[in-house]
Structure formats: structure tokens, C-alpha cells
Amino acid sequence: MAKLNSQHVPSEFQQLDILGPLDLGFETVLTKDAMNFVGTLVTIFEQRRRELLERRLRISEKIGRSVLPSFLSETENVRRDSWKIGPPPSDLTLRRVEITGPVDRKMMINALNSGADVYMADFEDSHSPTWRGTIQGQFNLRDAVNRSIEHTSLEGKTYRLNKNVATLCVRPRGLHLPEKHVLMEGEAIPAAFFDFGLYLYHNHKKLREQGTGPYYYLPKLENHLEARLWNDVFDMSEQILGLPANSIKCTVLIENILAAFEMDEILHELQGHITALNFGRWDYIFSFIKKLGWNPDFLLPDRALLAMTTHFLTSCALLLVQTCHKRGAYAIGGMAANVPTRNDPKAQKLAMDKVIADKTREVEQGFDGAWVAHPDLVPVVMKVFNDHMTGPNQLDVKHEGMRITSRDLLHVPKGPITEAGIRANISVSLRYLSSWLNGNGCVAIKNLMEDAATVEICRAQLWQWIRNDALLEDGRRFSPEIFRTILNSEIEQARLENARRPDNSLDTAGIILDQLATDRQFPDFMTLLAYDRLE
């Protein structure tokens, strides 16, 4: 195991205090050298991270004064100039299907064995960040890299890795999230550096021996300065661990409306490390409401009407493909979240037809691949891309001459706001939050695999409709009173569904959802608000 090079440890370095319980075996993940590596990153970069989060607030305040998002004049030369990102490693050149999921042991084995090109192991939206679940996730990743990972179910079935597995990527938590179980000078350290650092420290050597490398997905970036921070974290980590320059590779999720205006700049900042951009549609719509939801001119209709064929989402998708391919990066499409319904062939066919139509649209737009949430969807989506792509990618699809404007990205789709739409948002949020509080961040609800992004868009819509006294299709104005009546009804319905397994977390989930939907000021992230309720 690599030792921390003392020349890189700042003189003012502070030790980390671990507050979480040290279960048997945890000491093999939370080693002194690994924690010193994480602590070094925190010491060097924490002030910049805080300044960038403060900058987010200042930008939001500007938007609150009717200064709408737009392309940056100060970086026009970056968008205009000719430049390319560095070449991808060989095992990230084929990315037609990427499967995503939490760092649960059994799900990790199934995802790696699924036949997908890439598996993104997720510490973020599909992970409930309990202390034990987070450290166990690091165990699971280490065992997966060492190809020793196994799982035996209660029924006695054993799961092991196949000879050929998907290329492993890891998504750490976003820059805004703390890891409350580890302190430096009495303050919780950034969860992003904790997740990133532990995986890198323990696995970089083995990954390189296997001809692969430490690959990451970066979530929730809002601008190119945040990309610059990550670029510097990568560079410093490579220096500390003695890795070749640019051996850490990443994909950035475009899941924030502000990041959509800075795709060129984000690629430019990370050009030695980045391989692709991915369009995270649910979080993208959430950020649209988060930044603009106070303004009645940006009132969105029912979530069911926010299909990827709407103008503002199509515009972002096409801009992402155009930007990526101009710079030599891959464009990865959105999630197919359907869960197979094997006991209902008719419903199964309908769901698969929707998946095929959605992925056909993406491949025709020029995307090089897309996400799925379940192993059974891998062959379905793989066939779509195989049937429509003649080579390993579509970098030749340039969309030259196409011009996407700020107006295109900010175009508001028309449509009604209905009680059915309100109830659907409350229902899925309540059930997901209840599960998340119990330590499960990836939940099948009504044949869809849901994660935190689902709650974020649902509660953002509820907040926006209440904030703007939205006119419902039936002529009523949406109010906190109407919201709470439906919320209480859904809590009772959920209790009836779970009568054999009483769950006290439903009441807590209702309290959290009420605050998310009715606070005068928009609560920044569900995960920030609810994190203190996790062990």
C-alpha cells in the first residue's frame, strides 16, 4: 500500500476524528495512511470548496433578482477556440450501456455481471449515507477491484463475479454534502473528499495492475470553477500517490441548469481527466425549479408532462451532444428506470416499448450510450444502440450549424397542474423518504427504480406550486392546506399497504416532506435536510 508522501502534507495538517462506530474490519478501510490522505485533501481544498458553495448562493441571489442564466461572456474564447480533451483509456471507449446502482454487495455483483459496458457504483443519489452502509460500500468496492467479492443470500444462493465484467466507475457524494461521522477541528469533512479519497487510496495500485484505472462520476456541479476544483484535486492526488498525470478519469453529470450553460468550460477545465458528459434529466429539472421556481413565468406542469421531447430538455440534450463531440468527449444519455414486471406480460411490453422509444430518440440525437437501472434492461438498450450505431461511438455526429440559445434552454413547457399530479409527487416522495430513512437509497416504486433525484423533482414541484398559488386544472389554487390534506391521505394509504410491517419512518418522512414543500425559502437539498436523522 502506498505511503503518504510527507512533502505533500501541509504543515498545518490536522488529524481527523472518527465519530462513527468502528465495527469489526472497519479499521482495514479507515487506516491511518488512508485517513491522512483524505485529511490532506480536506486541508488543501476545503476553503476553496466553501467559497464555491458561497458563490452558489450569490449566483442564486442574482437569479432571484431576475438576472436569468445565460452563456458567460468572460469565457466566450473557450467556447470559440479549437481544442480537444485528452483521449479516453481503452476500457472507456465503448459506453453504449451503463448500469448504475448503490454500493450494496449483491447489487454490485449483479451490475458488474450484467453485460453493461460500464457500472457506476453510487455513493450519491441511490445511496442512503448511513455510516455503516458507506464504509461497507468501500469494503465492497475493494473486494470488487480485487475480484474477491462474493455474496450468499438467505436462501443459500451464492453470487460471484464473471470472468468479464463492466468497467467500474464510482460516484462520490456532491461537494455540498458533509460526512458527519468524520471531523476536522470539530467540523464535518466534505463527503465528496471522503468517498473519493478512500476509494482512490485503497484501489489505485490494483486498478492499474489490471490495466484499468480510478474512474469517477462527478455529480451536482454547477459551473466550471467547481470543475477546476476537482481537476486540482485529481492532480494533487496523483502527485501524492505517485500516479502518472491524468490517470484519474471522470465523467461529469450535467444535472444543473447553470452547468448547461458551461459545458464547454467544464470540459476545458478537466480536459486531461474528463471522458464524457452525462445528461441527468430528473436532477436537471429539479435545478430548473430550484433556480427559477420563485418566478411564475417558469411554472412547470405535472411531472408526467416533462418528457424528454419537451423543447427545453431536447435543447439541452442536443447541446450536450454537440459540445461533447466537438471536443472529443462522449455523450451519455439518461436513465431507463423501469423494473421488470415478469408477472404481467402486457405491462412489461408497454414498459419496454417506452424504453426502446426513449433510447432510440437518444441514439438518433447522437448520444454514444445511456443509463439503465436494472440488469434486465441491459440487452434491451444494448440492442437499440447496436442497431443504430455502426461504430463504437457517434463522435462524427457534430450537429454543425445548430445553435441552441438561452431562450431554448429556458423554454417553459405548457400543460396543466392536476390533483393527480400532486398526489403522485407526494406518494412517491413519501415512500422513497421512508425507505431512505431506513438505510435504502434505491427503491422500486410502481415498477420504477427511484432514487433521491425523484424526491428532489417531486418536492420542488410541490414547493413551486405552493409558492406561486398555482391554478389547478379544477379551478382551485394550490395551498399548504390542500397539500397537507393529500399528504395525510397518502400517509394513511402507505400505512394500510404496510399493515403487516409497521414503519414509524412514515411519520418522519411526512414531516420532512412538509418542510421541503412548504418552507418559504427553498430547502437546498433533501439529503442535507434529512441527513441528521440517519445514524
Secondary structure, DSSP 8 states (H G I E B T S, - for coil): -----GGGS-TT----EE-S---TTGGGTS-HHHHHHHHHHHHHHHHHHHHHHHHHHHHHHHHHTT------STTHHHHHS--------GGGS--SEEEEEES-HHHHHHHHTSS-SEEEEESSTT----HHHHHHHHHHHHHHHTT--EEE-TTS-EEE--SS--EEEEE---TT-EEEEEEETTEEEEHHHHHHHHHHHHHHHHHHHTT---EEEE----SHHHHHHHHHHHHHHHHHHT--TT-SEEEEEE-SHHHHTTHHHHHHHTTTTEEEEEE-HHHHHHHHHHHHTTSGGG----GGG--TTSHHHHHHHHHHHHHHHHHT-EEEEEEE-B---TT-HHHHHHHHHHHHHHHHHHHHHT-SEEEESSGGGHHHHHHHHHHH-SSS--TT---TT----HHHHT--------HHHHHHHHHHHHHHHHHHHTT---EEETTEEE-HHHHHHHHHHHHHHHHTT-B-TTS-B--HHHHHHHHHHHHHHHHHHTTTS--THHHHHHHHHHHHHH-SS--S-HHHHHGGG--
